[in-house]
Amino acid sequence: MGYSRIGKWIDWQSLKYGVPRVVVDARNTSNECPKCDYIGLEENGYRRLKCPRCGFEGYRDEVGKLNVRKRALRILGITGSSDPPTAAPQMADVTPNRWGEPPSPKGGTLAL
C-alpha cells in the first residue's frame, strides 16, 4: 500500500471513530531524550542509546516512538506524564470470553 493511500485510510478511520489525528514532524526524534529533552543521545551498543544527562536508555526505535508520542500530546494540549504505562491495566473483575458471547446472568441460562 502506498504512503498516500495509507494516509487517506488513517484519515478515514480517525474520522469514523472520532479520534484526533495529529501530524508530527519526526525529525530528530531518535536523537532527543524522551525524559529530559536533552539533544545528543550517545550510542550504547547496537541501536541502543543512552542519555548522558539523566541516564535514560532505550532502543533507537523506542526513543523515536516516545518522542513522537510526546510531541503529539503537546500539540493536542494534553499535559501530564510523558512516560507511557509499562503495561495495560488488567481487569480483575472480568472473566475472559474467547467466543464473544454475552455473559450469562447469575444463576440462570441465557436465552438467545
C-alpha positions in Angstrom: 0.0 0.0 0.0 1.4 3.4 -0.9 2.0 6.2 1.6 -0.7 8.4 0.3 -3.2 5.6 0.4 -2.2 4.7 4.0 -2.6 8.4 4.9 -6.1 8.5 3.4 -7.0 5.3 5.2 -5.8 6.7 8.6 -7.8 9.9 8.0 -10.9 7.9 7.2 -10.5 5.7 10.3 -9.9 8.7 12.6 -13.0 10.5 11.3 -15.0 7.3 11.6 -14.1 6.6 15.2 -13.8 10.3 16.3 -10.1 10.0 17.1 -8.0 13.2 16.7 -5.3 12.8 14.0 -2.1 14.7 14.6 0.8 15.1 12.2 4.1 15.2 14.0 7.5 16.2 12.5 9.7 13.1 13.1 12.9 15.0 12.7 15.5 14.3 15.5 13.1 12.1 17.4 15.7 9.4 18.0 18.3 11.9 19.0 16.4 13.6 21.8 15.9 12.1 25.3 12.2 11.5 26.0 12.7 12.1 29.7 14.8 15.3 30.0 14.7 16.6 26.4 18.5 16.6 26.1 19.6 16.5 22.4 22.6 14.4 21.7 22.0 10.8 22.9 25.1 8.6 22.8 25.3 5.1 21.2 25.4 2.4 23.8 25.6 -0.8 21.8 23.8 -1.9 18.7 20.8 0.5 18.1 20.8 1.4 21.8 21.0 5.0 23.0 21.8 6.5 26.4 21.3 10.0 27.7 24.4 11.3 29.4 22.4 13.8 31.5 19.6 11.6 33.1 20.8 8.1 32.2 17.7 7.0 30.2 18.5 4.0 28.0 16.4 2.6 25.1 16.5 1.3 21.6 16.5 3.9 18.8 13.0 3.0 17.6 11.6 3.1 21.2 13.2 6.5 21.8 11.7 7.8 18.5 8.3 6.4 19.3 8.3 8.0 22.8 9.3 11.4 21.3 6.6 11.3 18.6 4.0 10.5 21.2 5.2 13.3 23.5 5.1 15.8 20.6 1.6 14.7 19.6 0.3 15.1 23.2 1.9 18.5 23.3 0.1 19.5 20.0 -3.2 18.2 21.4 -2.6 20.2 24.6 -2.6 17.2 26.9 -0.3 17.6 29.8 0.9 15.2 32.5 3.4 12.4 32.5 5.1 11.7 29.2 6.1 8.3 30.3 3.7 5.6 28.9 2.4 2.9 31.3 4.6 -0.2 31.2 1.6 -2.4 30.7 -2.1 -2.0 30.2 -4.1 -2.2 33.4 -5.6 -5.6 33.9 -9.3 -6.0 34.5 -9.6 -8.3 37.5 -13.4 -8.4 37.7 -14.0 -9.8 34.1 -13.7 -13.4 33.1 -12.1 -14.0 29.7 -14.6 -14.8 27.0 -13.0 -16.0 23.8 -16.2 -16.6 21.8 -17.6 -13.1 22.0 -20.8 -14.4 23.7 -22.6 -12.1 26.2 -22.1 -13.3 29.8 -25.0 -15.4 31.2 -27.0 -13.9 34.1 -26.2 -15.2 37.5 -28.0 -18.4 38.4 -29.7 -18.8 35.1 -29.2 -19.6 31.4 -29.0 -17.2 28.6 -31.9 -17.4 26.1 -30.9 -16.4 22.6 
